[in-house]
Amino acid sequence: MTVQAWTFVLVAASFTLYIGIAVWSRATSTKDFYVAGTGVSPLANGMATAADWMSAASFISMAGLISFMGYDGSVYLMGWTGGYVLLALLLAPYLRKYGAFTVPDFVGDRYYSQTARIVAVVCAIFVSFTYVAGQMRGVGIVFGRFLEVDVNVGVIIGCFIVLFYAVLGGMKGITYTQVAQYCVLIFAYMVPAIFLSMMITGNPIPQLGLGGTDQGTGMALLERLNGLHQELGFAAYTSGTKSMLDVFFITAALMVGTAGLPHVIIRFYTVPRVRDARISVGWALVFIALLYTTAPAVAVFARTNLINSVADTPYTEMPEWFTNWEATGLLEFDDANGDGRVQFVGPDSPMTNELTVDRDIMVLANPEIANLPAWVVGLVAAGGLAAALSTAAGLLLVVSSAVSHDLLKRAFLPAITEKGELLTARISAAVAVVIAGYFGINPPGFVAQVVAFAFGLAASSFFPVIILGIFSKRTTREGAILGMISGVTLTAAYIVYFRLIHPELDNAANWWFGISPEGIGTVGMLVNFLVTLTVSRFTPPPPPHVQELVELIRIPKGASGPSEAH
């Protein structure tokens, strides 16, 4: 069968599985819709969390980033993975013990303020839409290439699929669908990685193949790639070009952003006991590490194959994969000197670079570049869709619960019935899908970059108020409200200024202290902390019952049982 036929078969089979699970586990109550009835096992929740978090940015874009950035791309590995340590130690068990449905629910109760709740809702929606834009873009890229439709049409198809199982199943349906999606995405990621490692280094373990020897030349693989880079005018692959300060700030923003992402935090409300929340994080780390330790190897294999396949090759002799991706608009050749050969060169080369490669295609195109079997190419397409759709569903649930539960039930319409709240949640999810589709068609950057912005926004808005809400009895509502507003406003303004208003100024020479928009979330977080603590010092302390609540959340008592503070 052809690549397209295999793609149709595997994508259709996986989608049938997801929809079947959604129908089987559909939500019948608000508790099912928001937190899956709090009956998910730690193992299943860890797998669902891994799928929820390993989005299109992890599956499609991260290895592409590393393949283009080289050593500098390690900030994404360190930041996204390190955040789970913070999550396990500082957030998950305490929030689970509190027992709320959503992050704005916790913020509103802990800071005894409807205003704080509404600000948290706005931040949650803002972060979620920024994040989901990257996911829908990833869906469009996969459909655009493998189903041979326009990228924007691919986004619309993805919207309909997400709409069905997110609206029908709620968190209960999404959780068990994400377990299946994790199995699909990890299998789809590892199979071609093992194939490529065997072909290039002779070692079936990609993590070891990364440090192995290129069978074609007998040189160390990374040394071989460094040589290819320098011959073409690129910096050595293993050299870093980012400033140490920017690397630190990006890593920190991604770490605390992970620990502040509302769609990740809400997952720990779905397990039966407080202890299970911490166990879930451990399982999630295991499942995440399997992909994340493989990504650097995939990046190196992809970069090596790309250079060997196209550099200084006559355009008329380009392989079929080149023509296929060129048709999507994500790969472009401009014969600047008219010699009919593809010059793929770096900024230090005397020649003009004639090849533009969207880094989001590297993982998806890699099996084709290496001439792997057609079924492997189709499998990668199914895995990319699983990664994007699993995270998109979780994000849309955050938006729908923020509107139906936090705004209506807890703020504006406290008398709404459970049936009415469930209907509102589903309508909110449907509206959110439409907006997400728009941002998928008009994204503010490539997939991983957009997701990095979402992490920065989460770091600057939620992380400080959640940490202080758990560990500081003296933090007040006034401090929390002003802290969230100041942190997220600064971060969003910085990103919008450099990426949307003045992209021509988006370089290290114009950034504040050399800090990129991907790293500004750390500054926003520090501003949030400073404003929250300062304002709290000069405003009346929280009432006694709130201070008692903080004590109860942090007391180990009941950690082995289902007791909750809420």
Buried (B, 14 or more C-beta within 10 A) or exposed (E): EEBBEBBBBBBEEBBEBBBEBBEEBBBEBBBBBBBBBBBBBBBBBBBBBBBBBBBBBBBBBBBBBBBBBBBBBBBBBBBBBBBBBBBBEBBBBBBBBBBBBBBBBBBBBBBBBBBBBBBBBBBBBBBBBBBBBBBBBBBBBBBBBBBBBBBBBBBBBBBEBBBBBBBBBBBBBBBBBBBBBBBBBBEBBBBBBBBBBBBBBEBEBBBEBBEBBBEEEEEBBBBBBBBBBBBBBBBBBEEBEBBEEBBBBBBBBBBBBBBBBBBBBBBBBBBBBBBBBBBBBEBBBEBBEBBBBBBBBBBBBBBBBBBBBBBBBEBEEBEEBBEBBEEBEBBEBEEEEEEEBBBBBBEEBEBEBBBEBBBBBBBBBBBBBBEBBBBBBBBBBBBBBBBBBBBBBBBBBBBBBBBBBBBBBBBEBEEBEEEBBBEBBBBBBBEBBEBBBBBBBEBBBBBBBBBBBBBBBBBBBBBBBBBBBBEBBBBBBBBBBBBBBBBBBBBBEBBBBBBEEEEEEBEEEEBEEBBBBBBBBBBBBBBBBBBBBEBBEEBEEBEEEBEEBBEBBBEEEBBEEBBBBE
